[in-house]
Amino acid sequence: MEWDYGGYEGRTTEEIRRDTHDPDWVIWNAQIPVGETPGEQPEDVAVRCRRVLTVCEPHLAQGQDVALVAHGHLLRILTATWLGLEARDGRLFALATGTVSYLSYEREQHVIGLWNAPGLPASD
């Protein structure tokens, strides 16, 4: 499940900035309002990300790889969670469409192994 943007679902940053009269508005610093759905605050998303990481951990401990595919904002919160940062720190990890990233370890420390690399070219 992706981030539930509540009252911001389907709206652009420019529309929200205009309607809130806040030229500096960004999703990372905003209180997510209720809309057709209840909406989630970044920390709500991080709670879900921690559950996913808990499921992944036994596989990683056995040296197995785990592939996760999601939209950018969720992956940025997942990364912040992996690194032990606050959910809102996901704002620090720019992520382009169709790129490859992986989270890893340096000894026991959670680290970013690769970030925002171009995806593999399509095969002929």
N, C-alpha and C positions, 0 to 999 in steps of 0.2 A: 504494500500500500504506500502510495506517495504521500507527500505532505498535504494535509487538508488545509487549504488556504481560507476556508470559511467565506466571509464576505468579500475577500479579495480574489476568489477563484475566477479565472477567465479575464481578469483585468490587467492592463499593462501598468508598468511603473509610472508612465507619463499620466495616465488617467487618474491613478491614485494620488499622485502628487498634486494634480490640478484640484481634485475633489477635496483633499485634506488641507489645501493651501500650505503645503509643506514641500518646498523645492528640494529638500534633502532627504525625503522619505526613502527608506529601503526596507525590504521585508525583514531583514535581520534585526532591526531595532524597533519594529512595530509590534503593537499589541494586535493580534489577529482577531478581527471581529467575527461574530456569528453571522452566517449568511444562510443559504439553503442547507448548509451543513454546519455543524458546531464550530469547525475550525480547530487548529492545533497551534499551540505556542511552540517555539523551537525546542524547548525542553521536553515537551510531549513527544516530539519526533525522536529525540535522543533516547527516551525511555524505550521506544520500539527498537531503535538501533542497538541498544545494549542487549535486548532480548535476542536479536539476530546474531550478534557477536558471541553471545553465550552458546548458541547452537553451533556456531562455527568453531569455537575454541577446541573441542575434542578432536575434530578433524585436523586442525592446524597442529595440535600437539603430536599427532601421529605422522606429521610431515606431509599431509595431503593438502592439495590446493582447494580453495573454495571460490567459485565464481559468483559474483553478485551483480545484477544488472538493474539499474533504476535511473530515475531522472536526476539531474544535476544537484538540485538543492538537497535532496535526501542523501545523496552520496557525499556531499560536503559535510552534512551533519554527522553521517556515519564516520567519516574521516576524523572529524573533531573528537567524536566519542572514542574512537580507537586510540587517539593520541592522549586521551585524558583531559581534553579541553572542554570548555562550555559549548553547548550547542550553537550559540550565536557566533562562536569563533569559526564556524563553517564559512563565514563571509570572507575569510582569509584565503580560501582555496578556490581560485578561479578554475572553472571546469568547462571546456568547450564541448560541443556536441560531437559524438562519435569518436571520442578519444579513449585511450587505454590508461588505466592507473592501477597500481597495486599497493596494498598495504603489506608491511613485512615486519621483521624483527631485526634488531641489532642486539645480539645476545638475547636478553629477556625484554629489552626495551621495544615498545611498539614504535614503528617509524613508517615513513612513506618510502616505499621502494622505487616507485616510478609514478610520475604525476603528469596527466594531461598530454600524453604522447599521442601522435597521430595514430589512428587505427590502421589495421592491416588493409592493403588495397584489395579490392574485389578480384577474385580469380576469374580467368577467362572461361 
